[in-house]
Amino acid sequence: MAEDLYVDPSRASFDAFKALPRDTPIHMLNLLRFRPLAQYPAGHSHAGRGLTGAEAYDEYGRASQPIFAAVGGSIAWRGRMECMVTGPQDKQWDLAFIAAYPNAAAFLAMITNPAYRLAVVHRQAAVLTSRLIRFAPLPAGAAFG
């Protein structure tokens, strides 16, 4: 069975995101699986450079970080997967992190920024499949519930 590949949101998913409140803090869980070799569009300055997906994602991080910081974004948590304890063994992730935004409007401002739109080509070249899940942060503490 072929794996479903997701790099960018569908129109329906993005519309659902935009329909949620825009004035409350959000956390975005990112699960990423990189391509062995980045796939840039023909004619892009990085096409044919032989970058790995991880290297192309690093390019994305360098290019998008100033925009991310300018909208008030921060990384709340980041980790490297070691083992799937519960879940499908064929789902492996190279990187996982939670990006925190002061509100959904900040996220929307970031992704519509012209400089971000130039940077995102590195993400698209890097990522084989991903999951991006919006969460409303709840208070942290010692209990699960």
Backbone as CSV, one residue per row, in Angstrom:
resi,resn,N_x,N_y,N_z,CA_x,CA_y,CA_z,C_x,C_y,C_z
1,MET,0.831,-1.178,0.000,0.000,0.000,0.000,0.878,1.244,0.000
2,ALA,0.673,2.141,-0.948,1.482,3.341,-1.063,1.167,4.304,0.086
3,GLU,2.192,4.949,0.566,2.035,5.922,1.648,1.411,7.202,1.087
4,ASP,0.481,7.762,1.830,-0.062,9.060,1.454,0.986,10.116,1.774
5,LEU,1.269,10.984,0.803,2.277,12.017,0.981,1.591,13.374,1.111
6,TYR,2.005,14.112,2.115,1.440,15.425,2.390,2.572,16.422,2.580
7,VAL,2.572,17.470,1.783,3.574,18.519,1.929,2.906,19.851,2.235
8,ASP,1.866,20.178,1.503,1.132,21.426,1.693,-0.316,21.111,2.076
9,PRO,-0.992,22.050,2.767,-2.388,21.787,3.144,-3.305,21.776,1.927
10,SER,-4.363,20.996,2.024,-5.406,21.031,0.996,-6.211,22.315,1.192
11,ARG,-6.943,22.717,0.202,-7.798,23.901,0.311,-8.802,23.720,1.450
12,ALA,-9.414,22.540,1.541,-10.409,22.301,2.590,-9.780,22.389,3.986
13,SER,-8.590,21.826,4.151,-7.918,21.891,5.456,-7.546,23.322,5.819
14,PHE,-7.070,24.072,4.835,-6.691,25.456,5.096,-7.925,26.306,5.406
15,ASP,-9.027,26.048,4.720,-10.265,26.759,5.016,-10.741,26.458,6.435
16,ALA,-10.611,25.201,6.873,-10.983,24.832,8.244,-10.105,25.570,9.250
17,PHE,-8.815,25.678,8.969,-7.894,26.423,9.830,-8.344,27.883,9.933
18,LYS,-8.637,28.502,8.806,-9.013,29.916,8.780,-10.362,30.167,9.447
19,ALA,-11.219,29.159,9.526,-12.533,29.317,10.158,-12.449,29.309,11.683
20,LEU,-11.341,28.836,12.235,-11.154,28.810,13.690,-10.779,30.210,14.178
21,PRO,-10.902,30.451,15.490,-10.553,31.774,16.023,-9.124,32.178,15.649
22,ARG,-8.951,33.443,15.344,-7.637,33.956,14.933,-6.942,34.739,16.037
23,ASP,-7.633,34.962,17.158,-7.090,35.829,18.196,-6.648,35.080,19.450
24,THR,-6.500,33.765,19.365,-6.068,32.976,20.522,-4.724,32.314,20.208
25,PRO,-3.907,32.061,21.229,-2.629,31.390,20.988,-2.840,30.023,20.334
26,ILE,-1.900,29.630,19.499,-1.952,28.303,18.883,-0.576,27.651,18.949
27,HIS,-0.599,26.330,18.974,0.603,25.510,18.841,0.423,24.658,17.599
28,MET,1.461,24.599,16.777,1.415,23.824,15.543,2.408,22.669,15.661
29,LEU,1.877,21.444,15.751,2.712,20.251,15.780,3.149,19.944,14.353
30,ASN,4.450,19.852,14.149,5.043,19.548,12.845,5.728,18.185,12.930
31,LEU,5.334,17.265,12.072,5.994,15.972,11.929,6.534,15.928,10.506
32,LEU,7.835,15.688,10.357,8.480,15.803,9.051,9.275,14.562,8.681
33,ARG,9.110,14.144,7.465,9.935,13.083,6.873,10.582,13.695,5.644
34,PHE,11.914,13.658,5.591,12.649,14.305,4.512,12.884,13.373,3.330
35,ARG,12.996,13.978,2.166,13.403,13.240,0.969,14.887,12.895,1.101
36,PRO,15.316,11.775,0.515,16.766,11.510,0.510,17.524,12.643,-0.190
37,LEU,17.018,13.090,-1.348,17.581,14.236,-2.069,16.489,15.259,-2.297
38,ALA,16.802,16.509,-2.034,15.838,17.592,-2.234,15.429,17.652,-3.700
39,GLN,14.189,18.020,-3.931,13.653,18.141,-5.293,13.176,19.569,-5.527
40,TYR,14.095,20.384,-6.028,13.778,21.770,-6.351,13.182,21.852,-7.748
41,PRO,12.354,22.863,-7.977,11.825,23.047,-9.336,12.958,23.411,-10.301
42,ALA,12.801,23.017,-11.536,13.802,23.338,-12.561,13.990,24.849,-12.605
43,GLY,15.237,25.259,-12.710,15.551,26.677,-12.795,15.794,27.346,-11.458
44,HIS,15.443,26.682,-10.340,15.701,27.272,-9.024,17.206,27.265,-8.777
45,SER,17.700,28.277,-8.073,19.150,28.394,-7.847,19.742,27.209,-7.093
46,HIS,18.916,26.458,-6.349,19.415,25.299,-5.605,19.235,23.985,-6.376
47,ALA,18.546,24.019,-7.513,18.344,22.797,-8.305,19.695,22.275,-8.772
48,GLY,19.865,20.964,-8.675,21.093,20.331,-9.142,22.266,20.453,-8.192
49,ARG,22.068,21.012,-7.012,23.175,21.148,-6.057,23.396,19.878,-5.250
50,GLY,22.491,18.924,-5.355,22.653,17.657,-4.651,22.400,17.738,-3.158
51,LEU,21.595,18.686,-2.719,21.292,18.795,-1.296,20.391,17.647,-0.847
52,THR,20.611,17.183,0.353,19.686,16.217,0.940,18.429,16.970,1.360
53,GLY,17.371,16.224,1.663,16.169,16.852,2.182,16.443,17.599,3.478
54,ALA,17.251,17.006,4.357,17.571,17.660,5.631,18.328,18.964,5.393
55,GLU,19.244,18.976,4.434,19.986,20.201,4.128,19.060,21.272,3.544
56,ALA,18.143,20.867,2.678,17.187,21.825,2.119,16.283,22.377,3.220
57,TYR,15.922,21.531,4.202,15.094,22.009,5.303,15.872,23.005,6.156
58,ASP,17.164,22.774,6.317,17.996,23.757,7.028,17.979,25.099,6.296
59,GLU,18.011,25.064,4.958,17.911,26.301,4.160,16.576,26.993,4.449
60,TYR,15.516,26.211,4.500,14.194,26.754,4.826,14.222,27.425,6.203
61,GLY,14.821,26.762,7.172,14.902,27.318,8.516,15.656,28.640,8.545
62,ARG,16.782,28.706,7.859,17.558,29.952,7.826,16.769,31.084,7.155
63,ALA,16.086,30.773,6.070,15.363,31.799,5.320,14.076,32.242,6.011
64,SER,13.406,31.325,6.713,12.106,31.659,7.306,12.207,32.134,8.755
65,GLN,13.303,31.876,9.436,13.411,32.195,10.859,13.174,33.670,11.161
66,PRO,13.727,34.617,10.407,13.464,36.024,10.740,11.972,36.387,10.637
67,ILE,11.268,35.805,9.705,9.842,36.073,9.534,9.065,35.447,10.684
68,PHE,9.419,34.199,11.029,8.827,33.479,12.155,8.991,34.285,13.448
69,ALA,10.195,34.794,13.686,10.455,35.579,14.894,9.692,36.901,14.864
70,ALA,9.599,37.534,13.703,8.931,38.835,13.594,7.446,38.766,13.928
71,VAL,6.805,37.615,13.688,5.378,37.483,14.024,5.176,36.986,15.450
72,GLY,6.279,36.787,16.191,6.181,36.347,17.584,6.223,34.851,17.759
73,GLY,6.629,34.115,16.704,6.711,32.663,16.790,7.913,32.205,17.600
74,SER,7.781,31.036,18.218,8.893,30.421,18.950,8.719,28.907,18.906
75,ILE,9.794,28.203,19.121,9.748,26.742,19.180,9.527,26.346,20.640
76,ALA,8.379,25.742,20.920,8.039,25.329,22.281,8.694,24.004,22.643
77,TRP,8.903,23.159,21.642,9.498,21.837,21.853,10.013,21.324,20.518
78,ARG,11.106,20.569,20.562,11.670,19.977,19.357,12.309,18.649,19.734
79,GLY,12.198,17.652,18.849,12.797,16.360,19.141,13.030,15.529,17.890
80,ARG,13.865,14.513,18.058,14.176,13.554,16.994,13.566,12.215,17.392
81,MET,12.804,11.638,16.501,12.132,10.371,16.783,13.168,9.269,16.992
82,GLU,12.929,8.462,18.022,13.799,7.311,18.289,13.085,5.985,18.074
83,CYS,11.781,5.928,18.378,11.069,4.657,18.294,9.570,4.901,18.298
84,MET,8.854,4.191,17.436,7.382,4.236,17.457,6.926,3.237,18.514
85,VAL,6.452,3.727,19.640,6.032,2.862,20.739,4.593,2.391,20.508
86,THR,3.708,3.307,20.167,2.328,2.983,19.847,2.011,3.644,18.514
87,GLY,1.609,2.859,17.562,1.276,3.413,16.255,1.889,2.578,15.145
88,PRO,1.621,2.951,13.902,2.103,2.168,12.767,3.627,2.223,12.651
89,GLN,4.240,1.075,12.589,5.695,1.009,12.532,6.262,1.594,11.242
90,ASP,5.444,1.701,10.198,5.947,2.248,8.941,5.915,3.779,8.922
91,LYS,5.405,4.412,9.965,5.403,5.877,10.045,6.611,6.313,10.866
92,GLN,7.576,6.846,10.205,8.789,7.320,10.852,8.948,8.805,10.524
93,TRP,9.449,9.585,11.472,9.619,11.021,11.289,11.062,11.392,11.550
94,ASP,11.612,12.251,10.716,12.989,12.708,10.882,13.096,13.835,11.899
95,LEU,12.029,14.618,12.015,12.031,15.755,12.926,10.600,16.020,13.378
96,ALA,10.457,16.392,14.636,9.164,16.803,15.169,9.393,18.049,16.011
97,PHE,8.469,18.989,15.906,8.561,20.170,16.768,7.193,20.814,16.903
98,ILE,7.075,21.623,17.944,5.872,22.409,18.166,6.258,23.878,18.051
99,ALA,5.656,24.548,17.074,5.841,25.984,16.899,4.701,26.694,17.606
100,ALA,5.035,27.635,18.458,4.036,28.399,19.197,3.888,29.772,18.552
101,TYR,2.652,30.189,18.383,2.345,31.503,17.820,1.446,32.244,18.796
102,PRO,1.598,33.567,18.899,0.741,34.312,19.822,-0.735,34.212,19.448
103,ASN,-0.997,33.977,18.147,-2.361,33.787,17.675,-2.312,33.281,16.234
104,ALA,-3.451,32.827,15.743,-3.498,32.293,14.379,-3.250,33.379,13.352
105,ALA,-3.618,34.625,13.667,-3.353,35.728,12.744,-1.851,35.869,12.493
106,ALA,-1.027,35.610,13.500,0.428,35.678,13.323,0.909,34.603,12.348
107,PHE,0.370,33.407,12.478,0.719,32.330,11.546,0.328,32.727,10.124
108,LEU,-0.878,33.258,9.961,-1.341,33.674,8.633,-0.486,34.811,8.086
109,ALA,-0.062,35.735,8.936,0.818,36.815,8.493,2.157,36.250,8.003
110,MET,2.661,35.244,8.711,3.924,34.642,8.301,3.806,34.004,6.925
111,ILE,2.810,33.157,6.748,2.759,32.389,5.502,2.354,33.229,4.289
112,THR,1.823,34.422,4.525,1.491,35.299,3.398,2.575,36.340,3.139
113,ASN,3.604,36.376,3.958,4.719,37.300,3.774,5.463,36.926,2.482
114,PRO,5.734,37.885,1.600,6.422,37.565,0.337,7.779,36.883,0.523
115,ALA,8.532,37.275,1.546,9.826,36.632,1.801,9.638,35.187,2.245
116,TYR,8.573,34.927,3.017,8.293,33.548,3.426,7.927,32.701,2.212
117,ARG,7.158,33.254,1.322,6.767,32.507,0.116,7.983,32.094,-0.704
118,LEU,9.046,32.909,-0.685,10.297,32.527,-1.356,11.011,31.425,-0.573
119,ALA,10.952,31.503,0.747,11.632,30.516,1.594,10.962,29.148,1.533
120,VAL,9.641,29.113,1.387,8.904,27.856,1.493,9.282,26.871,0.378
121,VAL,9.862,27.350,-0.707,10.291,26.431,-1.776,11.327,25.434,-1.241
122,HIS,12.138,25.856,-0.271,13.110,24.941,0.342,12.394,23.838,1.121
123,ARG,11.324,24.208,1.840,10.532,23.212,2.578,9.900,22.225,1.605
124,GLN,9.324,22.727,0.535,8.679,21.870,-0.450,9.683,20.930,-1.117
125,ALA,10.893,21.408,-1.336,11.939,20.566,-1.930,12.435,19.514,-0.943
126,ALA,12.397,19.841,0.338,12.965,18.989,1.381,12.064,17.860,1.832
127,VAL,10.761,18.136,1.925,9.832,17.266,2.644,9.217,16.209,1.721
128,LEU,9.334,14.953,2.136,8.663,13.857,1.452,7.198,13.801,1.888
129,THR,6.985,13.846,3.190,5.632,13.878,3.743,5.699,14.546,5.108
130,SER,4.564,15.072,5.537,4.530,15.777,6.811,3.121,15.771,7.365
131,ARG,3.023,16.193,8.607,1.748,16.456,9.238,1.904,17.790,9.951
132,LEU,0.905,18.638,9.823,0.869,19.922,10.516,-0.488,19.990,11.201
133,ILE,-0.460,20.015,12.527,-1.686,19.910,13.303,-1.783,21.096,14.255
134,ARG,-2.888,21.821,14.163,-3.106,22.977,15.033,-3.707,22.510,16.355
135,PHE,-3.153,23.041,17.442,-3.660,22.767,18.782,-3.913,24.076,19.517
136,ALA,-4.899,24.065,20.383,-5.099,25.143,21.350,-4.313,24.731,22.586
137,PRO,-3.315,25.519,22.995,-2.530,25.123,24.172,-3.395,25.123,25.435
138,LEU,-3.141,24.128,26.259,-3.796,24.006,27.566,-2.718,24.143,28.647
139,PRO,-3.110,24.402,29.878,-2.106,24.531,30.946,-1.301,23.241,31.114
140,ALA,-0.011,23.380,31.303,0.861,22.227,31.552,0.859,21.939,33.049
141,GLY,1.254,20.744,33.412,1.304,20.380,34.819,1.722,18.943,35.002
142,ALA,1.546,18.441,36.203,1.988,17.103,36.543,0.984,16.017,36.149
143,ALA,-0.265,16.385,35.884,-1.301,15.409,35.603,-1.572,15.323,34.098
144,PHE,-2.049,14.147,33.659,-2.396,13.955,32.248,-3.702,14.634,31.882
145,GLY,-4.648,14.641,32.780,-5.987,15.152,32.469,-6.202,16.589,32.813
